[in-house]
Amino acid sequence: MKKTVTLILLILAHATFAQLANKKVETTIKDVTLYKQGAQVTRQTEIKLKKGDNELTLVNLSAELEPGTIQVKDMGSCTILSVSHKLDYSKEESRKTEISKIKTQFDANKEELTKLVSEYEVYSKEEKLLEAYTIPTTNDKQILSLASMKETLDFYRSRLLEIKNKIMEINAAIKELAKAKSLMGTKLDSLLAKEDQPTGTIEMKVNAKRDTALTLQFSYYVNKAGWSAIYDVRVNSVAEPIRLVAKANVHQETGEDWNNVSLTLTSSNPVSINESPILNKWTLSRYASSSPKPIYCTPNNTNTTGICTLKGKITDNDTGEPLPFASVILSSDNKVVGSAITDIDGNYTIRATDAGKYDLKIVYVGYTSKVLNGITLYKNYEVERDAGLNKSTVSLNEVTIQEDKQAFVDGVKIDDMPVQAQLQSVAGVRSNYASNSSQSDYKIEANTTNNASYNKKAYEEKNMVPNKTVYTPTSFQYSIDVPYTIPADGKDYLVQIKEFSVPAMYEYTTTPKADNKAFLMANIIDWDQFNLMPGPTSLYYEGTYIGASYLNVGSVDDTLKVSLGNDQSINIKRERMKDVRSRKFMSSSVKETFGWEISVRNNKKENITIDVIDQYPVSVDNDIVVELLETSNAVNDDKKGELKWKVDMKPGETKKFQIKYSVKYPETYELDLQ
């Protein structure tokens, strides 16, 4: 008996494992690594596997996940046999069923409402009839007895009360139906808004050496997410360091909410080009003089996010002249995926939704058609491919260009033909499908950023929320320890990162010719150690919000300049010196003399350093002679015609600077010298 029970239990346990191994598996988002564009989502769950092969379906994932980026963490003694991805439209079928159900309920609601309205009308008419009834008087031929009158009044009272109660019931029922109709309408609108929104699934086949339970962890990349840096710059006094508060705006539209997840913000960008460029040959001719774009060889690029763009120029092989209105057709596996017409300069642009290898065919009246094979397109990149055509000596049928920029041959749209038929579509033109094909060049533009070094002692930093900064050779990242919830609604959600206390050298700058205000600048030395990214900045000075600015960290200078706005406590004035102004005529020329005086007053309670910048005209004409007469010991950049005074000023001090110059020019010239 015991052996029988044990055997039954083993069979039931084995069946339970088999059932678990083959059922659909729900997972939970554990953490998210956010890039400037895109995010890597990591999910996990606890699963049980039976000995042998197990088929798992991971359900309710983002439909935006990129299949080529799926990574499954090592599963110990278990072997992953295969991993595949597909979209699940079962929820769409459920949605359609629910919509149909709501429509049925809506029709029933409408029918019931019609019935109640009819009843209301009948009872209302009867109510009016009773209310219009009058008891006969003694003048009537038939005089009612007291008993008959009492019976009549009792009926009148009872029926009228019954009608009014019924009307109240009908009104209440109509309100309930209207409320139910409104709820159904809201639910129907919500379901209709979700049309064609499948979920992602991952199907896995795993071999287990024995029955086991383990933690399954996997990750994938989604494109519709990202983060951008924003800052608060706070200055209490020019005698104190800057308080630089770094924050992040995080957004995502991946179709799945990130609830209480660990966030990591990284400066790297997975959709950027990761290969060093190769310079293409630069040739000069009458029709081609611009420098060519660099070539990027990325044959193993697996990025599949964004739009592919192919552009180039079609020219005459012999003369190099551009060929306008040529038909350019992009195809893959004998299927046309896009086409364009070259502009007046022979340029074309075609966009495709899928990355991969394509063939490009060029058709132009009076020229031999040409096909370029194996052009590889990448998402979010522009690939450039130029082509030259040879003139044909045979007669051609007419090629018509329609408004939708599709090529027609003898009234038949080229896009509707198979590719091989398109190659022969122009009568008498030889198809050089193979002979004219050539190795593809990938001409893609890229931006590169310099790696930042880290010197912990150069500044003081404080985490706004618990996090740690991790540095790699090509990027840095902030790991936020406090869980965040980011809904998939595309809105910006603020994440606090760090607060830096940054030593800075403060100085004022004024250019009174353009603006008679003094602007406070904070100069941060060795700023690259802070690992900052470009972003908008809110400025606060002495506890008051003074405006917005932008932190530009794309500079290669050792000093980062941060503008803190204008200071009203410094007065600037620039006035024309009347006693210096003169205009003299000398034979065929005119000589004018000008003088300007600049006054700067420090009304602050502390010492300041201020750069005062002005200018004088620089001649680029031999017939115009400029002579600088007075600069008040300014630093003179004679190539730019710029004068600069750097002065230290005490509280309440006023300093003045003078500029005097003369300009001699032919009297036939008309110059604006103000």
C-alpha positions as CSV (number, residue, x, y, z in Angstrom):
1,M,0.0,0.0,0.0
2,K,2.8,2.4,0.9
3,K,4.6,1.7,-2.4
4,T,1.4,2.5,-4.3
5,V,0.9,5.8,-2.4
6,T,4.6,6.7,-3.0
7,L,4.3,5.9,-6.7
8,I,1.1,8.0,-7.0
9,L,2.8,11.0,-5.3
10,L,5.8,10.7,-7.6
11,I,3.6,10.7,-10.6
12,L,1.6,13.7,-9.4
13,A,4.8,15.6,-8.6
14,H,6.2,14.8,-12.0
15,A,3.0,16.0,-13.6
16,T,3.1,19.2,-11.6
17,F,6.6,19.9,-12.7
18,A,5.6,19.3,-16.3
19,Q,2.6,21.6,-16.0
20,L,4.7,24.3,-14.5
21,A,7.4,23.9,-17.1
22,N,5.0,24.4,-20.0
23,K,2.7,27.1,-18.7
24,K,3.0,30.7,-19.6
25,V,5.4,32.6,-17.3
26,E,4.8,36.0,-15.8
27,T,7.9,38.0,-14.9
28,T,8.7,41.2,-13.0
29,I,10.9,44.1,-14.0
30,K,13.9,44.2,-11.6
31,D,16.0,47.1,-12.9
32,V,16.3,49.4,-15.9
33,T,19.5,50.9,-17.4
34,L,18.6,54.1,-19.1
35,Y,20.6,55.4,-22.0
36,K,20.4,58.9,-23.6
37,Q,18.2,57.1,-26.1
38,G,16.7,53.7,-25.2
39,A,16.8,51.5,-22.2
40,Q,17.9,48.0,-21.2
41,V,15.1,46.3,-19.2
42,T,16.0,43.4,-16.8
43,R,13.3,41.0,-15.7
44,Q,13.3,38.0,-13.5
45,T,11.0,35.3,-12.0
46,E,11.2,32.0,-10.1
47,I,10.6,28.9,-12.2
48,K,10.6,25.1,-11.8
49,L,12.0,22.9,-14.5
50,K,11.5,19.2,-15.0
51,K,14.3,16.9,-16.1
52,G,14.7,17.0,-19.8
53,D,13.5,19.6,-22.3
54,N,11.2,22.4,-21.1
55,E,9.4,25.0,-23.2
56,L,8.8,28.3,-21.6
57,T,6.8,31.3,-22.9
58,L,7.6,34.6,-21.1
59,V,4.5,36.7,-21.6
60,N,3.3,40.3,-21.2
61,L,6.5,41.9,-22.3
62,S,7.0,45.2,-24.2
63,A,6.0,45.0,-27.9
64,E,8.9,47.5,-28.5
65,L,11.7,45.1,-27.4
66,E,14.4,44.5,-29.9
67,P,14.7,40.7,-30.6
68,G,18.4,40.9,-31.4
69,T,19.2,42.3,-27.9
70,I,17.6,39.5,-25.8
71,Q,20.1,38.2,-23.3
72,V,19.4,35.4,-20.8
73,K,21.5,35.1,-17.7
74,D,23.4,31.8,-17.1
75,M,21.1,29.2,-15.8
76,G,23.7,27.0,-14.0
77,S,23.4,23.4,-14.9
78,C,20.5,24.0,-17.3
79,T,21.3,24.5,-21.0
80,I,19.4,27.0,-23.2
81,L,18.6,25.3,-26.5
82,S,16.8,28.2,-28.2
83,V,15.4,31.7,-27.7
84,S,12.9,33.3,-30.0
85,H,10.6,36.3,-30.0
86,K,7.2,37.0,-31.3
87,L,4.2,39.4,-30.8
88,D,1.2,38.1,-29.1
89,Y,-2.1,39.4,-30.5
90,S,-4.3,37.3,-28.2
91,K,-5.1,40.4,-26.1
92,E,-6.3,42.0,-29.4
93,E,-8.8,39.1,-29.9
94,S,-9.9,39.5,-26.3
95,R,-10.3,43.2,-26.9
96,K,-12.4,42.6,-29.9
97,T,-14.6,40.2,-27.9
98,E,-15.0,42.7,-25.2
99,I,-15.9,45.4,-27.7
100,S,-18.5,43.1,-29.2
101,K,-19.9,42.4,-25.7
102,I,-20.1,46.1,-24.9
103,K,-21.9,46.8,-28.2
104,T,-24.4,44.0,-27.4
105,Q,-25.0,45.6,-23.9
106,F,-25.3,49.0,-25.5
107,D,-28.0,47.7,-27.9
108,A,-29.9,46.1,-24.9
109,N,-29.5,49.4,-23.0
110,K,-30.9,51.3,-25.9
111,E,-33.9,48.9,-26.2
112,E,-34.7,49.1,-22.5
113,L,-34.4,52.9,-22.6
114,T,-36.9,53.1,-25.5
115,K,-39.3,50.9,-23.6
116,L,-39.0,53.0,-20.4
117,V,-39.5,56.2,-22.4
118,S,-42.7,54.8,-23.9
119,E,-44.0,53.8,-20.5
120,Y,-43.2,57.3,-19.2
121,E,-45.2,58.9,-22.0
122,V,-48.2,56.7,-21.3
123,Y,-48.2,57.3,-17.6
124,S,-47.7,61.0,-18.2
125,K,-50.7,61.2,-20.4
126,E,-52.8,59.3,-17.9
127,E,-51.6,61.6,-15.2
128,K,-52.7,64.7,-17.1
129,L,-56.1,63.1,-17.9
130,L,-56.7,62.4,-14.2
131,E,-55.6,65.9,-13.2
132,A,-58.0,67.4,-15.7
133,Y,-61.0,65.4,-14.3
134,T,-63.6,67.5,-12.4
135,I,-66.4,66.2,-10.0
136,P,-69.9,66.9,-11.4
137,T,-71.9,69.7,-9.7
138,T,-75.6,69.8,-8.7
139,N,-76.4,71.5,-12.0
140,D,-75.5,68.3,-13.8
141,K,-78.3,66.1,-14.9
142,Q,-76.8,63.2,-13.0
143,I,-76.2,63.9,-9.4
144,L,-73.7,61.6,-7.6
145,S,-74.5,60.1,-4.3
146,L,-72.1,60.6,-1.4
147,A,-71.1,57.0,-1.7
148,S,-70.4,57.2,-5.4
149,M,-68.4,60.4,-4.9
150,K,-66.3,58.8,-2.2
151,E,-65.6,55.8,-4.4
152,T,-64.6,58.2,-7.3
153,L,-62.3,60.2,-5.0
154,D,-60.7,57.0,-3.6
155,F,-60.0,55.8,-7.2
156,Y,-58.7,59.2,-8.3
157,R,-56.4,59.4,-5.3
158,S,-55.1,55.8,-5.5
159,R,-54.5,55.8,-9.2
160,L,-52.9,59.2,-9.3
161,L,-50.5,58.2,-6.5
162,E,-49.7,54.9,-8.3
163,I,-49.0,56.8,-11.6
164,K,-46.7,59.3,-9.8
165,N,-44.7,56.5,-8.1
166,K,-44.4,54.7,-11.4
167,I,-43.1,57.8,-13.1
168,M,-40.5,58.2,-10.3
169,E,-39.5,54.6,-10.8
170,I,-39.2,55.1,-14.5
171,N,-37.1,58.3,-14.1
172,A,-34.8,56.4,-11.7
173,A,-34.4,53.5,-14.1
174,I,-33.7,55.9,-17.0
175,K,-30.9,57.6,-15.0
176,E,-29.4,54.2,-14.2
177,L,-29.5,53.3,-17.9
178,A,-27.9,56.6,-18.8
179,K,-25.2,56.0,-16.2
180,A,-24.5,52.5,-17.5
181,K,-24.4,53.9,-21.1
182,S,-21.8,56.4,-20.1
183,L,-19.7,53.8,-18.4
184,M,-19.9,51.6,-21.4
185,G,-19.0,54.5,-23.7
186,T,-15.9,55.2,-21.5
187,K,-14.9,51.6,-21.5
188,L,-15.5,51.3,-25.3
189,D,-13.3,54.4,-26.0
190,S,-10.6,52.9,-23.9
191,L,-10.7,49.7,-25.7
192,L,-10.8,51.4,-29.1
193,A,-7.7,53.5,-28.2
194,K,-5.7,50.3,-27.6
195,E,-6.2,49.0,-31.1
196,D,-3.3,47.1,-32.6
197,Q,-1.2,47.1,-29.5
198,P,0.1,43.6,-29.0
199,T,2.4,42.4,-26.3
200,G,5.8,40.8,-26.7
201,T,6.6,37.2,-25.8
202,I,9.8,35.3,-25.6
203,E,9.8,31.5,-26.2
204,M,12.6,29.5,-24.7
205,K,13.6,25.9,-24.8
206,V,15.7,24.8,-21.9
207,N,17.2,21.4,-21.0
208,A,17.5,20.5,-17.3
209,K,19.7,17.7,-16.1
210,R,17.3,17.1,-13.2
211,D,14.2,18.6,-11.7
212,T,15.2,21.9,-10.3
213,A,14.0,25.4,-9.2
214,L,15.9,28.5,-10.1
215,T,15.8,32.2,-10.8
216,L,15.3,33.1,-14.4
217,Q,16.8,36.5,-15.3
218,F,16.8,38.0,-18.8
219,S,17.1,41.5,-20.4
220,Y,16.3,43.3,-23.6
221,Y,16.6,46.7,-25.2
222,V,13.7,49.1,-25.9
223,N,14.0,52.3,-27.9
224,K,11.2,54.4,-26.7
225,A,12.8,55.6,-23.5
226,G,15.7,57.8,-22.4
227,W,16.9,60.5,-20.1
228,S,18.3,64.0,-20.2
229,A,20.3,66.0,-17.7
230,I,19.0,69.2,-16.1
231,Y,20.7,71.3,-13.4
232,D,20.2,73.8,-10.7
233,V,23.0,76.3,-10.3
234,R,22.9,78.1,-6.9
235,V,25.2,80.9,-5.8
236,N,24.7,82.5,-2.4
237,S,27.7,84.7,-2.7
238,V,30.8,85.2,-4.9
239,A,32.8,84.3,-1.9
240,E,31.3,80.8,-1.7
241,P,31.5,77.8,-4.0
242,I,28.8,77.0,-6.5
243,R,26.1,74.5,-5.5
244,L,25.5,72.4,-8.7
245,V,22.5,70.1,-8.4
246,A,22.4,67.4,-11.1
247,K,19.0,65.9,-11.9
248,A,17.5,63.8,-14.7
249,N,14.3,63.9,-16.7
250,V,13.3,60.3,-17.4
251,H,10.6,59.3,-19.9
252,Q,9.4,56.1,-21.5
253,E,6.7,54.8,-23.9
254,T,7.5,51.1,-24.0
255,G,4.0,49.8,-23.3
256,E,5.0,48.5,-19.8
257,D,5.1,50.5,-16.6
258,W,8.3,50.4,-14.5
259,N,7.0,50.0,-11.0
260,N,9.4,50.3,-8.1
261,V,12.5,49.5,-10.2
262,S,16.2,50.2,-9.7
263,L,17.3,52.8,-12.2
264,T,20.8,53.2,-13.7
265,L,21.5,56.3,-15.7
266,T,24.3,56.0,-18.2
267,S,26.0,58.5,-20.5
268,S,26.6,56.0,-23.2
269,N,24.4,55.7,-26.3
270,P,23.8,52.2,-27.8
271,V,22.6,53.7,-31.1
272,S,25.8,55.7,-31.7
273,I,28.5,54.5,-34.0
274,N,31.2,52.5,-32.3
275,E,33.7,52.2,-35.1
276,S,36.5,54.7,-36.1
277,P,35.7,56.3,-39.4
278,I,37.7,55.8,-42.7
279,L,38.2,58.9,-44.9
280,N,36.9,58.5,-48.4
281,K,38.8,59.7,-51.5
282,W,38.3,63.5,-52.0
283,T,38.0,64.4,-55.7
284,L,37.6,67.8,-57.2
285,S,35.8,68.6,-60.5
286,R,33.5,71.3,-61.8
287,Y,30.5,69.6,-60.4
288,A,31.9,67.9,-57.3
289,S,34.0,70.0,-54.9
290,S,32.8,69.2,-51.4
291,S,34.6,66.9,-49.0
292,P,33.0,63.4,-49.0
293,K,31.6,62.0,-45.8
294,P,33.6,59.4,-43.9
295,I,32.9,55.6,-44.3
296,Y,32.0,53.4,-41.4
297,C,32.4,49.7,-41.8
298,T,29.9,48.0,-39.5
299,P,29.0,44.7,-41.1
300,N,27.9,43.1,-37.8
301,N,25.7,46.0,-36.7
302,T,22.7,44.5,-35.0
303,N,21.0,47.7,-34.0
304,T,17.4,47.6,-35.2
305,T,15.9,50.8,-33.8
306,G,14.7,53.9,-35.8
307,I,14.6,54.6,-39.5
308,C,17.1,53.7,-42.1
309,T,18.1,56.5,-44.6
310,L,19.9,56.1,-47.9
311,K,20.9,59.2,-49.8
312,G,23.3,60.1,-52.6
313,K,23.8,61.8,-55.9
314,I,23.3,60.5,-59.5
315,T,25.6,62.0,-62.1
316,D,26.7,61.5,-65.7
317,N,29.7,59.2,-65.7
318,D,31.5,61.1,-68.5
319,T,30.9,64.8,-67.5
320,G,30.1,64.5,-63.8
321,E,27.0,66.6,-64.4
322,P,24.0,65.9,-62.0
323,L,21.1,64.0,-63.5
324,P,17.8,65.5,-62.2
325,F,14.5,63.6,-62.2
326,A,16.1,60.2,-62.3
327,S,14.1,57.3,-60.8
328,V,15.8,55.6,-57.9
329,I,14.3,52.4,-56.6
330,L,15.2,50.5,-53.4
331,S,14.4,46.8,-53.2
332,S,15.0,43.7,-51.0
333,D,14.3,40.1,-52.0
334,N,12.7,41.3,-55.3
335,K,10.3,43.5,-53.4
336,V,10.3,47.3,-53.8
337,V,10.4,49.0,-50.4
338,G,11.0,52.6,-51.4
339,S,11.7,55.0,-54.3
340,A,12.6,58.6,-55.0
341,I,13.2,61.1,-57.8
342,T,16.4,63.0,-57.9
343,D,16.2,66.8,-57.5
344,I,17.7,69.4,-59.7
345,D,21.1,68.7,-58.3
346,G,20.8,65.0,-58.8
347,N,20.3,64.3,-55.1
348,Y,17.9,61.7,-53.7
349,T,16.8,60.4,-50.3
350,I,15.0,57.1,-49.5
351,R,13.9,55.9,-46.1
352,A,13.2,52.4,-45.0
353,T,11.9,51.0,-41.8
354,D,14.0,47.8,-41.6
355,A,17.8,47.4,-41.4
356,G,19.4,45.0,-43.8
357,K,20.9,44.6,-47.3
358,Y,19.2,46.2,-50.2
359,D,19.6,46.7,-54.0
360,L,19.4,50.1,-55.6
361,K,18.3,50.6,-59.2
362,I,18.7,53.9,-61.1
363,V,16.6,54.6,-64.2
364,Y,17.1,57.7,-66.4
365,V,15.8,58.5,-69.9
366,G,18.7,58.2,-72.4
367,Y,21.0,56.4,-70.0
368,T,21.7,52.8,-69.3
369,S,20.0,51.6,-66.1
370,K,22.2,50.7,-63.2
371,V,21.8,48.4,-60.1
372,L,23.9,48.6,-57.0
373,N,23.7,45.4,-55.0
374,G,24.2,44.7,-51.3
375,I,23.9,48.1,-49.8
376,T,23.6,47.7,-46.0
377,L,21.3,50.1,-44.2
378,Y,21.4,50.7,-40.4
379,K,18.7,52.1,-38.1
380,N,19.2,55.8,-37.2
381,Y,22.1,56.2,-39.6
382,E,22.4,57.9,-43.0
383,V,24.2,55.8,-45.6
384,E,25.4,57.7,-48.6
385,R,25.7,56.0,-52.1
386,D,26.5,57.9,-55.2
387,A,26.2,56.5,-58.7
388,G,27.2,57.5,-62.3
389,L,25.2,56.5,-65.4
390,N,26.5,55.9,-68.9
391,K,24.6,57.4,-71.9
392,S,22.7,54.9,-74.0
393,T,22.7,54.9,-77.9
394,V,19.4,53.1,-78.3
395,S,15.9,54.6,-78.4
396,L,13.8,54.4,-75.3
397,N,10.1,54.3,-74.5
398,E,8.7,57.2,-72.5
399,V,9.1,57.2,-68.8
400,T,6.5,59.2,-67.0
401,I,7.0,60.7,-63.6
402,Q,3.8,61.0,-61.5
403,E,3.1,63.4,-58.6
404,D,3.5,60.6,-56.1
405,K,7.2,60.4,-57.2
406,Q,6.7,56.8,-58.6
407,A,8.2,55.8,-62.0
408,F,5.8,54.6,-64.7
409,V,6.8,52.8,-67.9
410,D,4.2,52.6,-70.6
411,G,1.6,53.4,-68.0
412,V,2.6,50.7,-65.6
413,K,4.0,51.6,-62.2
414,I,7.5,50.4,-61.7
415,D,6.9,49.6,-58.0
416,D,4.2,47.1,-59.1
417,M,6.6,45.1,-61.2
418,P,9.1,42.4,-59.9
419,V,12.6,43.8,-59.7
420,Q,13.8,41.7,-62.6
421,A,11.0,43.0,-64.7
422,Q,11.8,46.6,-63.6
423,L,15.4,46.1,-64.9
424,Q,14.0,45.3,-68.3
425,S,11.1,47.9,-68.1
426,V,12.8,50.5,-70.4
427,A,12.9,49.0,-73.9
428,G,16.3,48.7,-75.4
429,V,18.2,49.3,-72.2
430,R,20.7,46.5,-71.2
431,S,20.3,45.4,-67.6
432,N,23.7,45.6,-65.9
433,Y,22.3,44.0,-62.8
434,A,25.5,42.1,-62.1
435,S,28.2,43.8,-64.1
436,N,27.5,47.3,-62.7
437,S,27.2,46.2,-59.1
438,S,29.9,47.2,-56.7
439,Q,31.0,46.9,-53.1
440,S,28.8,49.1,-50.9
441,D,30.3,52.1,-49.1
442,Y,28.8,53.0,-45.8
443,K,29.0,56.8,-45.3
444,I,27.7,57.6,-41.9
445,E,28.1,60.7,-39.7
446,A,29.0,60.3,-36.1
447,N,29.7,62.4,-33.0
448,T,32.4,61.5,-30.6
449,T,32.9,62.5,-27.0
450,N,36.1,62.7,-25.0
451,N,36.5,60.4,-22.0
452,A,36.3,62.2,-18.6
453,S,38.7,61.6,-15.8
454,Y,37.8,61.4,-12.2
455,N,39.5,63.3,-9.4
456,K,37.6,62.8,-6.1
457,K,39.6,65.4,-4.2
458,A,38.9,68.3,-6.6
459,Y,35.4,68.9,-5.4
460,E,32.8,67.9,-2.8
461,E,29.7,66.0,-3.9
462,K,26.6,64.8,-2.1
463,N,24.0,62.3,-3.3
464,M,20.5,63.7,-3.6
465,V,19.2,60.1,-3.3
466,P,21.4,57.0,-2.4
467,N,23.4,56.2,-5.5
468,K,26.9,55.4,-6.7
469,T,28.8,56.6,-9.7
470,V,30.5,53.9,-11.9
471,Y,33.2,54.9,-14.4
472,T,34.1,53.0,-17.5
473,P,36.7,53.8,-20.2
474,T,34.1,55.3,-22.5
475,S,31.2,56.4,-20.2
476,F,29.9,56.9,-16.7
477,Q,26.7,55.9,-15.0
478,Y,24.7,56.7,-11.9
479,S,23.1,53.7,-10.1
480,I,20.1,55.1,-8.1
481,D,19.5,53.0,-5.0
482,V,16.0,54.3,-4.3
483,P,13.3,52.5,-6.3
484,Y,11.4,54.7,-8.8
485,T,8.1,54.2,-10.7
486,I,8.1,55.5,-14.3
487,P,4.7,55.0,-16.1
488,A,4.7,54.3,-19.8
489,D,3.0,57.6,-20.7
490,G,5.9,59.5,-22.3
491,K,5.9,62.2,-19.6
492,D,9.1,63.5,-17.9
493,Y,9.7,62.2,-14.4
494,L,12.3,63.9,-12.2
495,V,15.1,61.8,-10.7
496,Q,17.5,63.4,-8.2
497,I,21.2,62.5,-8.8
498,K,23.9,64.5,-7.0
499,E,24.7,67.8,-5.5
500,F,28.3,69.2,-6.1
501,S,30.0,71.9,-4.1
502,V,32.2,73.3,-6.8
503,P,35.0,75.8,-6.3
504,A,34.7,78.6,-8.9
505,M,36.4,81.8,-9.9
506,Y,33.7,84.6,-10.3
507,E,34.1,87.5,-12.6
508,Y,31.8,89.9,-14.3
509,T,31.7,90.6,-18.0
510,T,30.1,93.6,-19.8
511,T,29.9,94.6,-23.4
512,P,28.3,98.1,-23.1
513,K,28.2,98.7,-26.9
514,A,25.7,95.9,-27.1
515,D,24.2,95.8,-23.6
516,N,24.9,98.1,-20.6
517,K,24.5,95.3,-18.1
518,A,27.2,93.3,-16.1
519,F,26.9,89.6,-16.4
520,L,28.3,87.3,-13.6
521,M,30.3,84.4,-14.9
522,A,31.5,81.5,-12.9
523,N,34.7,79.9,-14.2
524,I,35.0,76.2,-13.2
525,I,38.5,74.8,-13.6
526,D,39.0,71.1,-14.4
527,W,35.3,70.7,-14.9
528,D,35.6,67.4,-16.7
529,Q,36.1,65.5,-13.4
530,F,32.4,66.1,-12.6
531,N,31.2,63.9,-15.5
532,L,28.5,66.4,-16.6
533,M,26.3,66.2,-19.7
534,P,24.8,69.1,-21.6
535,G,21.4,70.3,-20.3
536,P,19.2,73.2,-19.4
537,T,20.0,75.0,-16.2
538,S,17.9,76.9,-13.7
539,L,19.9,79.8,-12.1
540,Y,19.6,81.0,-8.5
541,Y,21.6,83.9,-7.1
542,E,21.4,85.0,-3.5
543,G,18.3,82.7,-3.0
544,T,16.4,84.2,-6.0
545,Y,15.6,82.6,-9.3
546,I,17.1,84.7,-11.9
547,G,16.4,82.7,-15.1
548,A,17.3,79.8,-17.3
549,S,20.5,79.0,-19.1
550,Y,22.2,76.0,-20.7
551,L,25.2,74.1,-19.5
552,N,27.4,73.5,-22.6
553,V,29.9,70.8,-21.7
554,G,31.0,70.3,-25.4
555,S,33.9,72.7,-25.0
556,V,37.5,71.5,-25.2
557,D,38.6,74.3,-22.9
558,D,40.0,73.6,-19.4
559,T,37.6,76.2,-18.0
560,L,33.8,75.8,-18.1
561,K,32.0,79.2,-18.1
562,V,28.6,79.3,-16.5
563,S,26.6,82.5,-17.0
564,L,24.7,83.5,-13.8
565,G,22.7,86.3,-15.4
566,N,23.1,90.1,-15.0
567,D,23.7,91.9,-11.8
568,Q,21.6,95.1,-11.3
569,S,24.0,96.4,-8.6
570,I,26.7,97.2,-11.1
571,N,26.0,100.3,-13.3
572,I,27.5,100.5,-16.8
573,K,27.3,103.6,-19.1
574,R,28.8,104.1,-22.5
575,E,28.6,107.7,-23.9
576,R,29.9,109.5,-27.0
577,M,32.7,112.0,-26.3
578,K,31.4,115.2,-27.9
579,D,34.7,117.0,-27.8
580,V,36.4,114.3,-29.8
581,R,33.9,114.0,-32.6
582,S,35.1,115.6,-35.9
583,R,34.7,115.2,-39.7
584,K,37.3,116.6,-42.1
585,F,37.3,116.7,-45.9
586,M,40.7,116.2,-47.6
587,S,40.7,116.4,-51.4
588,S,39.0,113.2,-52.4
589,S,38.8,111.6,-49.0
590,V,37.0,112.1,-45.6
591,K,38.5,111.6,-42.2
592,E,36.2,111.1,-39.1
593,T,37.3,110.9,-35.5
594,F,35.3,109.2,-32.8
595,G,35.6,109.0,-29.0
596,W,33.7,106.9,-26.4
597,E,33.8,106.9,-22.6
598,I,32.8,103.9,-20.6
599,S,31.9,104.2,-16.9
600,V,31.6,101.3,-14.5
601,R,30.5,101.6,-10.9
602,N,30.5,98.8,-8.3
603,N,27.5,99.3,-5.9
604,K,28.1,95.9,-4.3
605,K,29.4,95.4,-0.8
606,E,32.3,93.2,-1.9
607,N,35.2,93.5,-4.3
608,I,34.6,92.3,-7.9
609,T,36.6,91.5,-11.0
610,I,35.1,92.6,-14.3
611,D,36.0,92.3,-18.0
612,V,35.0,95.3,-20.0
613,I,34.9,94.6,-23.7
614,D,34.5,97.1,-26.6
615,Q,35.6,97.3,-30.2
616,Y,36.8,99.5,-33.1
617,P,36.4,99.0,-36.8
618,V,39.0,96.9,-38.8
619,S,39.7,97.8,-42.4
620,V,39.7,95.1,-45.1
621,D,40.0,97.8,-47.8
622,N,43.3,99.4,-48.8
623,D,41.4,102.7,-49.4
624,I,40.1,102.7,-45.8
625,V,42.6,103.6,-43.0
626,V,41.7,103.1,-39.3
627,E,44.0,104.7,-36.7
628,L,43.6,103.8,-33.0
629,L,44.2,107.0,-30.9
630,E,43.4,106.0,-27.3
631,T,42.7,102.7,-25.5
632,S,43.2,103.5,-21.8
633,N,45.7,100.6,-21.7
634,A,43.3,98.0,-23.0
635,V,44.5,94.6,-24.3
636,N,44.2,95.1,-28.0
637,D,43.3,92.2,-30.4
638,D,44.0,94.1,-33.7
639,K,42.9,91.2,-35.9
640,K,39.4,91.3,-34.4
641,G,39.4,95.0,-33.4
642,E,38.6,94.0,-29.8
643,L,39.6,95.9,-26.7
644,K,39.4,94.3,-23.3
645,W,40.0,95.7,-19.8
646,K,40.2,93.4,-16.8
647,V,40.0,95.4,-13.6
648,D,39.5,94.8,-9.9
649,M,37.0,97.1,-8.2
650,K,36.3,97.9,-4.6
651,P,32.8,98.5,-3.2
652,G,31.5,102.0,-4.3
653,E,34.4,102.5,-6.8
654,T,33.9,104.0,-10.2
655,K,36.3,103.5,-13.2
656,K,36.3,105.0,-16.6
657,F,37.8,103.9,-19.9
658,Q,38.2,105.8,-23.2
659,I,38.3,104.7,-26.8
660,K,39.4,107.1,-29.6
661,Y,39.9,106.2,-33.2
662,S,39.8,107.9,-36.7
663,V,38.7,106.5,-40.0
664,K,39.9,107.9,-43.4
665,Y,38.0,106.8,-46.5
666,P,37.2,108.0,-50.1
667,E,34.4,110.5,-50.2
668,T,32.5,108.3,-52.6
669,Y,32.1,105.7,-49.8
670,E,29.1,105.6,-47.6
671,L,30.1,104.2,-44.2
672,D,28.0,103.7,-41.0
673,L,30.6,104.4,-38.3
674,Q,28.4,104.8,-35.3
